[in-house]
Amino acid sequence: MVTNITTGSNILLEGNFTDFYVVDRIGVELRYVPVLLDQATGRPNGNAGWVAFWRTGSDVANSDSFRVLKL
């Protein structure tokens, strides 16, 4: 892997990570999928299944707690 760092590249984030929050949202969505598709062909494979979704978000409580080092 070759990484090119040029002028103006963001190379480091430093800060107080106690001001960074990851939050699970309230509620879960559960869906029944009557026809599952084969990943290789995209055709129905004769199976059925369940899919669950939930939302997770993140944000910074105080944006002045972080600094980005640029070249």
C-alpha positions as a printed NumPy array, in Angstrom:
array([[  0.   ,   0.   ,   0.   ],
       [  1.347,   3.401,  -0.973],
       [  0.223,   6.474,   0.947],
       [  0.988,   9.925,  -0.347],
       [  0.96 ,  12.719,   2.218],
       [  0.835,  16.132,   0.607],
       [  0.582,  19.675,   1.894],
       [ -2.867,  20.222,   3.372],
       [ -3.347,  16.566,   4.385],
       [ -4.987,  15.827,   7.742],
       [ -2.597,  13.486,   9.53 ],
       [ -3.584,  13.486,  13.227],
       [ -6.641,  14.125,  15.403],
       [ -5.926,  15.   ,  19.019],
       [ -8.361,  15.861,  21.751],
       [-10.394,  15.061,  24.813],
       [-12.378,  11.967,  23.834],
       [-14.594,  12.219,  26.928],
       [-16.48 ,  14.869,  24.888],
       [-17.14 ,  12.35 ,  22.08 ],
       [-20.35 ,  10.328,  22.438],
       [-21.577,   7.203,  20.666],
       [-25.294,   6.685,  21.269],
       [-27.648,   3.815,  20.408],
       [-30.984,   5.206,  19.325],
       [-34.203,   3.934,  20.883],
       [-36.042,   1.3  ,  18.908],
       [-35.209,  -1.738,  16.824],
       [-36.851,  -2.606,  13.531],
       [-37.311,  -6.303,  12.759],
       [-38.404,  -7.358,   9.274],
       [-39.326, -10.718,   7.815],
       [-37.852, -11.26 ,   4.342],
       [-39.904, -13.938,   2.545],
       [-37.425, -14.423,  -0.33 ],
       [-33.657, -14.187,   0.156],
       [-31.429, -13.647,  -2.865],
       [-28.2  , -15.454,  -3.708],
       [-25.236, -13.058,  -3.469],
       [-23.435, -14.451,  -6.508],
       [-26.335, -14.561,  -8.966],
       [-28.909, -12.209,  -7.446],
       [-31.612, -14.842,  -7.936],
       [-33.958, -16.244,  -5.261],
       [-32.379, -19.159,  -3.376],
       [-35.516, -20.609,  -1.749],
       [-34.773, -19.369,   1.764],
       [-36.503, -16.859,   4.023],
       [-35.049, -14.875,   6.897],
       [-35.229, -12.078,   9.43 ],
       [-33.326,  -8.783,   9.337],
       [-32.89 ,  -6.447,  12.304],
       [-31.954,  -2.748,  12.069],
       [-31.04 ,  -0.293,  14.79 ],
       [-29.565,   3.158,  14.615],
       [-26.334,   4.282,  16.209],
       [-25.062,   7.841,  16.102],
       [-22.055,   9.8  ,  17.292],
       [-21.309,  13.434,  17.944],
       [-18.962,  15.777,  19.759],
       [-20.318,  17.642,  22.786],
       [-17.674,  20.387,  22.583],
       [-16.022,  20.938,  19.19 ],
       [-13.208,  22.961,  20.811],
       [-11.98 ,  19.763,  22.513],
       [-10.363,  18.515,  19.286],
       [ -7.644,  19.733,  16.963],
       [ -6.51 ,  18.369,  13.596],
       [ -2.834,  18.423,  12.625],
       [ -2.393,  19.411,   8.962],
       [  0.778,  19.496,   6.926]])
